[in-house]
Amino acid sequence: MKDRLRSNLLEYRTRAQLTQEELARETGVTRQTILAIEKGNYAPSVALALTLAKVLKTTVEELFTI
């Protein structure tokens, strides 16, 4: 069975009181990208994962697990 990246992005985004659109704007991606990550349909690049963690004031490890 293939391991899937599990994202806690929705939880952290909600805590930060950001919409998908606002988070997308702050990280330089589309809202659809944020949605795909939250649904587990897209694994972000390392650079994007680092940016998301920085904006949400957490670590990549806290945001994503396998």
Biopython code that builds the backbone (N, CA, C, O; Angstrom):
import numpy as np
from Bio.PDB.StructureBuilder import StructureBuilder

atoms = [
    (1, "MET", "N", (0.828, -1.178, 0.000)),
    (1, "MET", "CA", (0.000, 0.000, 0.000)),
    (1, "MET", "C", (0.878, 1.248, 0.000)),
    (1, "MET", "O", (1.848, 1.339, 0.752)),
    (2, "LYS", "N", (0.531, 2.185, -0.836)),
    (2, "LYS", "CA", (1.316, 3.405, -0.960)),
    (2, "LYS", "C", (1.034, 4.337, 0.217)),
    (2, "LYS", "O", (-0.120, 4.585, 0.567)),
    (3, "ASP", "N", (2.106, 4.846, 0.818)),
    (3, "ASP", "CA", (1.946, 5.812, 1.904)),
    (3, "ASP", "C", (1.418, 7.122, 1.336)),
    (3, "ASP", "O", (1.837, 7.559, 0.263)),
    (4, "ARG", "N", (0.509, 7.736, 2.053)),
    (4, "ARG", "CA", (-0.021, 9.038, 1.648)),
    (4, "ARG", "C", (0.401, 10.089, 2.655)),
    (4, "ARG", "O", (0.432, 9.856, 3.863)),
    (5, "LEU", "N", (0.716, 11.228, 2.126)),
    (5, "LEU", "CA", (1.045, 12.354, 2.976)),
    (5, "LEU", "C", (-0.236, 12.828, 3.652)),
    (5, "LEU", "O", (-1.233, 13.089, 2.978)),
    (6, "ARG", "N", (-0.216, 12.939, 4.949)),
    (6, "ARG", "CA", (-1.383, 13.437, 5.681)),
    (6, "ARG", "C", (-1.114, 14.877, 6.077)),
    (6, "ARG", "O", (-0.079, 15.203, 6.658)),
    (7, "SER", "N", (-2.050, 15.704, 5.754)),
    (7, "SER", "CA", (-1.888, 17.125, 6.017)),
    (7, "SER", "C", (-2.752, 17.580, 7.190)),
    (7, "SER", "O", (-3.916, 17.200, 7.312)),
    (8, "ASN", "N", (-2.162, 18.392, 8.034)),
    (8, "ASN", "CA", (-2.883, 19.063, 9.109)),
    (8, "ASN", "C", (-3.126, 20.522, 8.734)),
    (8, "ASN", "O", (-3.411, 21.363, 9.588)),
    (9, "LEU", "N", (-3.009, 20.800, 7.442)),
    (9, "LEU", "CA", (-3.096, 22.175, 6.963)),
    (9, "LEU", "C", (-4.426, 22.825, 7.320)),
    (9, "LEU", "O", (-4.450, 23.974, 7.761)),
    (10, "LEU", "N", (-5.521, 22.117, 7.139)),
    (10, "LEU", "CA", (-6.834, 22.687, 7.455)),
    (10, "LEU", "C", (-6.900, 23.125, 8.916)),
    (10, "LEU", "O", (-7.384, 24.215, 9.220)),
    (11, "GLU", "N", (-6.421, 22.287, 9.803)),
    (11, "GLU", "CA", (-6.435, 22.614, 11.233)),
    (11, "GLU", "C", (-5.621, 23.871, 11.532)),
    (11, "GLU", "O", (-6.085, 24.769, 12.235)),
    (12, "TYR", "N", (-4.408, 23.927, 10.993)),
    (12, "TYR", "CA", (-3.547, 25.084, 11.250)),
    (12, "TYR", "C", (-4.078, 26.343, 10.573)),
    (12, "TYR", "O", (-3.984, 27.434, 11.136)),
    (13, "ARG", "N", (-4.638, 26.201, 9.366)),
    (13, "ARG", "CA", (-5.216, 27.347, 8.664)),
    (13, "ARG", "C", (-6.406, 27.896, 9.448)),
    (13, "ARG", "O", (-6.564, 29.111, 9.571)),
    (14, "THR", "N", (-7.240, 27.005, 9.977)),
    (14, "THR", "CA", (-8.395, 27.420, 10.761)),
    (14, "THR", "C", (-7.957, 28.133, 12.038)),
    (14, "THR", "O", (-8.533, 29.154, 12.413)),
    (15, "ARG", "N", (-6.943, 27.594, 12.700)),
    (15, "ARG", "CA", (-6.420, 28.249, 13.915)),
    (15, "ARG", "C", (-5.922, 29.654, 13.622)),
    (15, "ARG", "O", (-6.077, 30.568, 14.431)),
    (16, "ALA", "N", (-5.316, 29.810, 12.439)),
    (16, "ALA", "CA", (-4.773, 31.117, 12.042)),
    (16, "ALA", "C", (-5.861, 32.047, 11.507)),
    (16, "ALA", "O", (-5.593, 33.198, 11.164)),
    (17, "GLN", "N", (-7.079, 31.537, 11.441)),
    (17, "GLN", "CA", (-8.226, 32.303, 10.951)),
    (17, "GLN", "C", (-7.988, 32.847, 9.549)),
    (17, "GLN", "O", (-8.267, 34.010, 9.256)),
    (18, "LEU", "N", (-7.462, 31.969, 8.686)),
    (18, "LEU", "CA", (-7.218, 32.313, 7.288)),
    (18, "LEU", "C", (-8.148, 31.507, 6.394)),
    (18, "LEU", "O", (-8.409, 30.334, 6.661)),
    (19, "THR", "N", (-8.642, 32.125, 5.349)),
    (19, "THR", "CA", (-9.381, 31.379, 4.335)),
    (19, "THR", "C", (-8.375, 30.710, 3.412)),
    (19, "THR", "O", (-7.185, 31.024, 3.443)),
    (20, "GLN", "N", (-8.856, 29.796, 2.601)),
    (20, "GLN", "CA", (-7.970, 29.175, 1.617)),
    (20, "GLN", "C", (-7.383, 30.236, 0.695)),
    (20, "GLN", "O", (-6.201, 30.189, 0.355)),
    (21, "GLU", "N", (-8.207, 31.179, 0.300)),
    (21, "GLU", "CA", (-7.759, 32.257, -0.592)),
    (21, "GLU", "C", (-6.663, 33.103, 0.062)),
    (21, "GLU", "O", (-5.667, 33.431, -0.583)),
    (22, "GLU", "N", (-6.842, 33.452, 1.321)),
    (22, "GLU", "CA", (-5.843, 34.263, 2.029)),
    (22, "GLU", "C", (-4.526, 33.511, 2.172)),
    (22, "GLU", "O", (-3.457, 34.083, 1.959)),
    (23, "LEU", "N", (-4.599, 32.232, 2.533)),
    (23, "LEU", "CA", (-3.376, 31.440, 2.660)),
    (23, "LEU", "C", (-2.698, 31.288, 1.311)),
    (23, "LEU", "O", (-1.473, 31.366, 1.215)),
    (24, "ALA", "N", (-3.481, 31.074, 0.279)),
    (24, "ALA", "CA", (-2.920, 30.955, -1.070)),
    (24, "ALA", "C", (-2.174, 32.235, -1.456)),
    (24, "ALA", "O", (-1.061, 32.179, -1.980)),
    (25, "ARG", "N", (-2.788, 33.372, -1.194)),
    (25, "ARG", "CA", (-2.169, 34.652, -1.530)),
    (25, "ARG", "C", (-0.852, 34.837, -0.780)),
    (25, "ARG", "O", (0.142, 35.279, -1.354)),
    (26, "GLU", "N", (-0.856, 34.493, 0.507)),
    (26, "GLU", "CA", (0.356, 34.665, 1.322)),
    (26, "GLU", "C", (1.481, 33.715, 0.932)),
    (26, "GLU", "O", (2.652, 34.003, 1.183)),
    (27, "THR", "N", (1.136, 32.594, 0.325)),
    (27, "THR", "CA", (2.159, 31.603, -0.037)),
    (27, "THR", "C", (2.465, 31.571, -1.531)),
    (27, "THR", "O", (3.361, 30.847, -1.966)),
    (28, "GLY", "N", (1.732, 32.348, -2.313)),
    (28, "GLY", "CA", (2.026, 32.446, -3.736)),
    (28, "GLY", "C", (1.517, 31.290, -4.581)),
    (28, "GLY", "O", (2.080, 30.991, -5.634)),
    (29, "VAL", "N", (0.453, 30.638, -4.123)),
    (29, "VAL", "CA", (-0.143, 29.549, -4.898)),
    (29, "VAL", "C", (-1.631, 29.847, -5.091)),
    (29, "VAL", "O", (-2.136, 30.864, -4.614)),
    (30, "THR", "N", (-2.318, 28.962, -5.788)),
    (30, "THR", "CA", (-3.749, 29.156, -6.002)),
    (30, "THR", "C", (-4.551, 28.546, -4.856)),
    (30, "THR", "O", (-4.056, 27.705, -4.105)),
    (31, "ARG", "N", (-5.786, 28.986, -4.744)),
    (31, "ARG", "CA", (-6.689, 28.407, -3.751)),
    (31, "ARG", "C", (-6.889, 26.921, -4.024)),
    (31, "ARG", "O", (-7.033, 26.131, -3.090)),
    (32, "GLN", "N", (-6.899, 26.540, -5.292)),
    (32, "GLN", "CA", (-7.068, 25.137, -5.658)),
    (32, "GLN", "C", (-5.909, 24.283, -5.144)),
    (32, "GLN", "O", (-6.103, 23.121, -4.788)),
    (33, "THR", "N", (-4.724, 24.849, -5.106)),
    (33, "THR", "CA", (-3.566, 24.126, -4.560)),
    (33, "THR", "C", (-3.755, 23.877, -3.072)),
    (33, "THR", "O", (-3.507, 22.773, -2.587)),
    (34, "ILE", "N", (-4.189, 24.893, -2.352)),
    (34, "ILE", "CA", (-4.436, 24.739, -0.913)),
    (34, "ILE", "C", (-5.506, 23.678, -0.685)),
    (34, "ILE", "O", (-5.350, 22.818, 0.182)),
    (35, "LEU", "N", (-6.583, 23.732, -1.448)),
    (35, "LEU", "CA", (-7.655, 22.745, -1.335)),
    (35, "LEU", "C", (-7.140, 21.335, -1.599)),
    (35, "LEU", "O", (-7.474, 20.409, -0.861)),
    (36, "ALA", "N", (-6.337, 21.162, -2.634)),
    (36, "ALA", "CA", (-5.800, 19.844, -2.973)),
    (36, "ALA", "C", (-4.900, 19.302, -1.865)),
    (36, "ALA", "O", (-4.930, 18.106, -1.576)),
    (37, "ILE", "N", (-4.106, 20.160, -1.249)),
    (37, "ILE", "CA", (-3.248, 19.736, -0.143)),
    (37, "ILE", "C", (-4.114, 19.310, 1.041)),
    (37, "ILE", "O", (-3.866, 18.273, 1.656)),
    (38, "GLU", "N", (-5.125, 20.111, 1.355)),
    (38, "GLU", "CA", (-6.000, 19.790, 2.487)),
    (38, "GLU", "C", (-6.738, 18.470, 2.273)),
    (38, "GLU", "O", (-6.984, 17.739, 3.232)),
    (39, "LYS", "N", (-7.090, 18.161, 1.034)),
    (39, "LYS", "CA", (-7.793, 16.909, 0.732)),
    (39, "LYS", "C", (-6.847, 15.715, 0.606)),
    (39, "LYS", "O", (-7.298, 14.573, 0.511)),
    (40, "GLY", "N", (-5.543, 15.972, 0.604)),
    (40, "GLY", "CA", (-4.576, 14.892, 0.464)),
    (40, "GLY", "C", (-4.359, 14.458, -0.965)),
    (40, "GLY", "O", (-3.838, 13.371, -1.213)),
    (41, "ASN", "N", (-4.754, 15.298, -1.914)),
    (41, "ASN", "CA", (-4.605, 14.976, -3.329)),
    (41, "ASN", "C", (-3.339, 15.545, -3.943)),
    (41, "ASN", "O", (-3.053, 15.297, -5.115)),
    (42, "TYR", "N", (-2.586, 16.297, -3.176)),
    (42, "TYR", "CA", (-1.393, 16.950, -3.709)),
    (42, "TYR", "C", (-0.360, 17.060, -2.601)),
    (42, "TYR", "O", (-0.657, 17.517, -1.496)),
    (43, "ALA", "N", (0.845, 16.639, -2.911)),
    (43, "ALA", "CA", (1.955, 16.782, -1.964)),
    (43, "ALA", "C", (2.760, 18.019, -2.363)),
    (43, "ALA", "O", (3.290, 18.075, -3.473)),
    (44, "PRO", "N", (2.855, 18.991, -1.489)),
    (44, "PRO", "CA", (3.581, 20.218, -1.841)),
    (44, "PRO", "C", (5.075, 19.972, -1.962)),
    (44, "PRO", "O", (5.618, 19.034, -1.379)),
    (45, "SER", "N", (5.720, 20.825, -2.721)),
    (45, "SER", "CA", (7.176, 20.791, -2.801)),
    (45, "SER", "C", (7.744, 21.141, -1.430)),
    (45, "SER", "O", (7.036, 21.650, -0.561)),
    (46, "VAL", "N", (9.009, 20.865, -1.254)),
    (46, "VAL", "CA", (9.666, 21.207, 0.012)),
    (46, "VAL", "C", (9.602, 22.717, 0.227)),
    (46, "VAL", "O", (9.337, 23.182, 1.336)),
    (47, "ALA", "N", (9.844, 23.470, -0.828)),
    (47, "ALA", "CA", (9.810, 24.934, -0.701)),
    (47, "ALA", "C", (8.430, 25.417, -0.270)),
    (47, "ALA", "O", (8.327, 26.282, 0.600)),
    (48, "LEU", "N", (7.368, 24.873, -0.864)),
    (48, "LEU", "CA", (6.021, 25.275, -0.490)),
    (48, "LEU", "C", (5.703, 24.834, 0.937)),
    (48, "LEU", "O", (5.092, 25.590, 1.692)),
    (49, "ALA", "N", (6.105, 23.634, 1.313)),
    (49, "ALA", "CA", (5.867, 23.149, 2.676)),
    (49, "ALA", "C", (6.542, 24.070, 3.691)),
    (49, "ALA", "O", (5.958, 24.385, 4.728)),
    (50, "LEU", "N", (7.751, 24.496, 3.400)),
    (50, "LEU", "CA", (8.460, 25.418, 4.296)),
    (50, "LEU", "C", (7.743, 26.767, 4.385)),
    (50, "LEU", "O", (7.627, 27.346, 5.465)),
    (51, "THR", "N", (7.266, 27.255, 3.251)),
    (51, "THR", "CA", (6.541, 28.527, 3.230)),
    (51, "THR", "C", (5.239, 28.424, 4.015)),
    (51, "THR", "O", (4.911, 29.318, 4.794)),
    (52, "LEU", "N", (4.503, 27.344, 3.814)),
    (52, "LEU", "CA", (3.259, 27.134, 4.559)),
    (52, "LEU", "C", (3.536, 27.113, 6.065)),
    (52, "LEU", "O", (2.825, 27.749, 6.844)),
    (53, "ALA", "N", (4.559, 26.388, 6.459)),
    (53, "ALA", "CA", (4.911, 26.296, 7.876)),
    (53, "ALA", "C", (5.270, 27.673, 8.436)),
    (53, "ALA", "O", (4.866, 28.018, 9.547)),
    (54, "LYS", "N", (6.014, 28.442, 7.681)),
    (54, "LYS", "CA", (6.411, 29.774, 8.140)),
    (54, "LYS", "C", (5.190, 30.674, 8.314)),
    (54, "LYS", "O", (5.048, 31.339, 9.341)),
    (55, "VAL", "N", (4.308, 30.697, 7.314)),
    (55, "VAL", "CA", (3.109, 31.544, 7.385)),
    (55, "VAL", "C", (2.219, 31.126, 8.551)),
    (55, "VAL", "O", (1.626, 31.971, 9.222)),
    (56, "LEU", "N", (2.127, 29.813, 8.790)),
    (56, "LEU", "CA", (1.251, 29.306, 9.840)),
    (56, "LEU", "C", (1.952, 29.180, 11.197)),
    (56, "LEU", "O", (1.367, 28.697, 12.167)),
    (57, "LYS", "N", (3.204, 29.617, 11.248)),
    (57, "LYS", "CA", (3.986, 29.646, 12.490)),
    (57, "LYS", "C", (4.075, 28.269, 13.155)),
    (57, "LYS", "O", (3.785, 28.103, 14.339)),
    (58, "THR", "N", (4.485, 27.298, 12.351)),
    (58, "THR", "CA", (4.671, 25.932, 12.851)),
    (58, "THR", "C", (5.826, 25.310, 12.075)),
    (58, "THR", "O", (6.552, 26.006, 11.366)),
    (59, "THR", "N", (5.989, 24.008, 12.211)),
    (59, "THR", "CA", (7.048, 23.305, 11.498)),
    (59, "THR", "C", (6.445, 22.430, 10.401)),
    (59, "THR", "O", (5.262, 22.091, 10.438)),
    (60, "VAL", "N", (7.267, 22.078, 9.442)),
    (60, "VAL", "CA", (6.827, 21.172, 8.372)),
    (60, "VAL", "C", (6.385, 19.842, 8.993)),
    (60, "VAL", "O", (5.397, 19.249, 8.558)),
    (61, "GLU", "N", (7.108, 19.387, 9.993)),
    (61, "GLU", "CA", (6.777, 18.121, 10.651)),
    (61, "GLU", "C", (5.388, 18.151, 11.276)),
    (61, "GLU", "O", (4.668, 17.152, 11.248)),
    (62, "GLU", "N", (5.012, 19.297, 11.838)),
    (62, "GLU", "CA", (3.692, 19.437, 12.435)),
    (62, "GLU", "C", (2.596, 19.488, 11.369)),
    (62, "GLU", "O", (1.484, 19.014, 11.600)),
    (63, "LEU", "N", (2.904, 20.053, 10.221)),
    (63, "LEU", "CA", (1.911, 20.176, 9.149)),
    (63, "LEU", "C", (1.677, 18.879, 8.390)),
    (63, "LEU", "O", (0.552, 18.570, 7.999)),
    (64, "PHE", "N", (2.765, 18.115, 8.184)),
    (64, "PHE", "CA", (2.668, 16.942, 7.307)),
    (64, "PHE", "C", (3.286, 15.703, 7.948)),
    (64, "PHE", "O", (4.382, 15.759, 8.505)),
    (65, "THR", "N", (2.574, 14.598, 7.861)),
    (65, "THR", "CA", (3.094, 13.309, 8.306)),
    (65, "THR", "C", (2.750, 12.245, 7.279)),
    (65, "THR", "O", (1.803, 12.401, 6.509)),
    (66, "ILE", "N", (3.509, 11.176, 7.268)),
    (66, "ILE", "CA", (3.230, 10.055, 6.355)),
    (66, "ILE", "C", (2.543, 8.972, 7.129)),
    (66, "ILE", "O", (2.211, 7.928, 6.568)),
]
sb = StructureBuilder()
sb.init_structure("model")
sb.init_model(0)
sb.init_chain("A")
sb.init_seg("    ")
for serial, (resi, resn, name, xyz) in enumerate(atoms, 1):
    if name == "N":
        sb.init_residue(resn, " ", resi, " ")
    sb.init_atom(name, np.array(xyz, "f"), 0.0, 1.0, " ", f" {name:<3s}", serial, name[0])
structure = sb.get_structure()
